[in-house]
């Protein structure tokens, strides 16, 4: 299938896909041979600026000589903007290869109906694994705990500012929403926490880190030097 046909297929899943926790994603990745298993990842959740945080982290890694993958949403013009390799949108050839494999795998799994976001996530993991990136920077879609991206075990989890968002899916209080975002925290894996406007959100994340023995690094505690530039 050509890129345009594959993109139409992905968008069509918005009408027919059905999200069931992480089960769709797990089944799809199992059928693909778990391309995410050996990816060194940075996983990012939050309400505000998580896309900007993802872009900054990817840029910093690339500037330090790492080959990178970046998975964010949404896109502005072209679908491939969501999946970037070394700062550039996924080229047609690799997109067709990865999306084609995901299409084949999804077609065999007649007992599940993946969503468009789940399909895109699988394509990104497959493309990053094929290119053998040194670091994949992965932005969550909605929440964290049940987000399709939450099948990875990252090198570090990053939580940006948490506010009231997607309340129908995530809960009606800041504590409930923070609980969902903190779902990306994995046992023993370090967590970087952006300064929170709401102390209750920070408390939820801190408790999750303690329960999972995940080292917590608060960004406000970092020794930052501000350089003044004369104009």
Secondary structure as the mmCIF struct_conf table of DSSP 4:
data_model
#
loop_
_struct_conf.conf_type_id
_struct_conf.id
_struct_conf.beg_label_comp_id
_struct_conf.beg_label_asym_id
_struct_conf.beg_label_seq_id
_struct_conf.end_label_comp_id
_struct_conf.end_label_asym_id
_struct_conf.end_label_seq_id
HELX_RH_AL_P HELX_RH_AL_P1 UNK A 3 UNK A 16
TURN_TY1_P TURN_TY1_P1 UNK A 21 UNK A 22
HELX_RH_AL_P HELX_RH_AL_P2 UNK A 23 UNK A 31
TURN_TY1_P TURN_TY1_P2 UNK A 32 UNK A 33
TURN_TY1_P TURN_TY1_P3 UNK A 35 UNK A 38
STRN STRN1 UNK A 41 UNK A 45
BEND BEND1 UNK A 47 UNK A 47
STRN STRN2 UNK A 48 UNK A 48
BEND BEND2 UNK A 49 UNK A 49
HELX_RH_AL_P HELX_RH_AL_P3 UNK A 50 UNK A 63
TURN_TY1_P TURN_TY1_P4 UNK A 64 UNK A 65
STRN STRN3 UNK A 68 UNK A 71
BEND BEND3 UNK A 73 UNK A 73
BEND BEND4 UNK A 76 UNK A 77
HELX_RH_3T_P HELX_RH_3T_P1 UNK A 79 UNK A 82
STRN STRN4 UNK A 83 UNK A 85
TURN_TY1_P TURN_TY1_P5 UNK A 86 UNK A 87
STRN STRN5 UNK A 88 UNK A 89
HELX_LH_PP_P HELX_LH_PP_P1 UNK A 90 UNK A 91
HELX_RH_AL_P HELX_RH_AL_P4 UNK A 92 UNK A 108
TURN_TY1_P TURN_TY1_P6 UNK A 110 UNK A 111
HELX_RH_AL_P HELX_RH_AL_P5 UNK A 116 UNK A 131
TURN_TY1_P TURN_TY1_P7 UNK A 132 UNK A 132
BEND BEND5 UNK A 134 UNK A 134
STRN STRN6 UNK A 135 UNK A 139
BEND BEND6 UNK A 141 UNK A 142
BEND BEND7 UNK A 144 UNK A 144
TURN_TY1_P TURN_TY1_P8 UNK A 145 UNK A 146
BEND BEND8 UNK A 147 UNK A 147
TURN_TY1_P TURN_TY1_P9 UNK A 148 UNK A 151
BEND BEND9 UNK A 155 UNK A 155
STRN STRN7 UNK A 156 UNK A 159
STRN STRN8 UNK A 161 UNK A 161
BEND BEND10 UNK A 164 UNK A 164
HELX_RH_AL_P HELX_RH_AL_P6 UNK A 167 UNK A 170
BEND BEND11 UNK A 172 UNK A 173
HELX_RH_AL_P HELX_RH_AL_P7 UNK A 174 UNK A 181
HELX_RH_3T_P HELX_RH_3T_P2 UNK A 182 UNK A 184
TURN_TY1_P TURN_TY1_P10 UNK A 187 UNK A 188
STRN STRN9 UNK A 190 UNK A 193
HELX_LH_PP_P HELX_LH_PP_P2 UNK A 194 UNK A 196
BEND BEND12 UNK A 197 UNK A 198
HELX_RH_AL_P HELX_RH_AL_P8 UNK A 199 UNK A 211
TURN_TY1_P TURN_TY1_P11 UNK A 212 UNK A 213
STRN STRN10 UNK A 216 UNK A 218
HELX_RH_3T_P HELX_RH_3T_P3 UNK A 219 UNK A 221
BEND BEND13 UNK A 222 UNK A 222
HELX_LH_PP_P HELX_LH_PP_P3 UNK A 226 UNK A 228
#
